[in-house]
Amino acid sequence: MQLPSKIRPCRQATNGFTLIELLAVTVVLGVLSAVAVPVLANNIERARVAATASEMKSFADGIYTYALLTGAYPNDSHNAIPPGTEGYINDVAFLQDAPIGGRYNWEGTNSIYDYVGVALDNSPAPNNVLVMLDEALDDGNLTSGRFRNDGPSGRPTLIVEECGTGLAPAC
């Protein structure tokens, strides 16, 4: 018997993917994302640390330049722009939260500290992030060098100058 010309036999579909192929691709993508996400998160944290280190260095350099030109460091300023340093530091960045959290704070000459420096006030950064910041700024040791987290303020601080030296003779 011959089929009418308008009726054609069923053909098996050749387009699309099988369930096994889709599952295999899903598993491969899952494994790749399980490896990539932690690496990406670590890179984001390193970028925040680098940005914070860059800003702290910039503030310290600007305030040091101010002190060279005026003969003295500005007075202590709690979460405010150090007096007289407008034009020497990026005021907008100084007043914003640091990339790793917390606010920038100037610990100046009329403070109780034995140094002048740029500190991070109320920073939620864990110790390992502060060590990364110390490695970017100094020696990687939070108890020594220019960047410390063991001073009397209890704040991680980039020391611009120790009291009794240079332009900070009597803090």
N, C-alpha and C positions, 0 to 999 in steps of 0.2 A: 504494500500500500504506500502510496506516495503522499507526502504531507502537502497541504496547500502552500502556495508560495508565500503567503503572508505570515504563516506561522513558522517560526524558526526554533530550532532546538535550544535548550538552555545552555548557556555557557557558564563555566565556572569563573567567578570574579577573580581577576588577577591584580586589581588595584587595592591599596591599603596594606596594613600590617597585621600580623597575627598577634594574639594575646601574649605569646611567649616573647616575641620581639619587643613589644611595648614594655613588658616587665623587665627584660634585660636592660633596656635603655634607662628605665626608672632606677634600677639598682645602681648602674654606673653613675648616673647623675647624683644619686644620694651619696655615694662614696666620695665623689669629687667635691661635693659641697661640704661634707664632713671634714675634709682636709683643708679646703680653702677658707672656710669661715673663721677658724681660729687664727690663721695666718693674716687674714684681712683685719681682724680685730686688733692683733698685735701691731700691725702697721699703722692703724688709726691712732693707737695709744702713743706710738713713737712720734707720730706727726704732732700730736698735742704737746708732748714733752718738748720737741724741737721748737715749736712756736712759743711756748712759755719761756724756754731758755733764751731765744732770740729777743723776746720782749724785755726780759729782765736785764740782759746785757745792754740793750738799747737804753733803758731807763738809767742804769748805772753809769753808762758812758755819758749820757746827757747831763746827769746831775754832777758828775765829776767835772765836765766841761764848765758847767755853771760855777762850780767851786773854784776852778782855776781862774776864771775871769773875775769873780767877785772877791776871792780871798777867803771864802768860808762856805761851808755846807748849809743848806736850808734847815730850818727847824723841823722837828718831828711833825708829821702830819698823818693823822689816822684816817686812812681810806679817802684821802683828799689829795689833790695835786700839791706836791711840795711847794711852799710859797716861793715865788720868784722864778720858778723853773719853766714857766710858760714859754714856748719857743725852743726850749732845750730838750723836752721830751714830748712824746705823742700823748697829749692830754686825754684824748678819747680812749685810747688803748689802756691808759693807766686807770681810768675810772670803770672800765668794763671788767667782767669776770675773766680771770686767767683761763687759758685753754684747758688746763688740768683742774680747774676749779679754784675757788677762793678769790679774794680781791688783793690787788697790789697795795702795799703799804710802805711808806717811807719812814724809816727809823733814823731820825736826824740827830743833830747835835745837842738838843736840849732834852734828850731822852735819858732813861736810866741805863742804857746799854753801853757796852765798852767798844762800840763800833758804830759806823753809819752804814746803812745798807737798804736794799730793796727786799722786802719780805712778802710772803704770801700769807694773808690773814684768813683764817677759817677755811683752809684748804682741806677738802675731803680726800685728797690724793692718798692712796695707801703707800706704805713705806717703799715698796718695790718701784713705784712710779717716782718717788722722791730720789731714790738711788739713781734711776735713769736720768733724772734732771741733774743730779750732782755729777754724773759722768759727762753730761753735755757741757756743764759749766766749769767743772773742776776735776777732782781726783776720785770721785765715786765713793768717798767716805763722808758720811753725814756728820761726823764729829770733828772733822779737821778741814783745813783749806779755806777757800773763799766762799764756798756754799756750805752752810751748816744747818742742822736741824736740832741742835742741842743747846742753843743760846738761852739767855734769860727770858727772852720774849716767848719762847715755845713755838715760834714760827720758823718755817724754813726761810733762810735769809741769804741773799747774795751780798757778801760784805764788800762795800766799796773801799772802805779804809778803816783800819783799827784806830781807836782813840790813842792819842799820844804820838801819832806819826803824821807827817805831811800836813795836810790842810785840816786835820781833825785833832789838833793838839790837846784840847780839853773838851771831851764830850760831856 
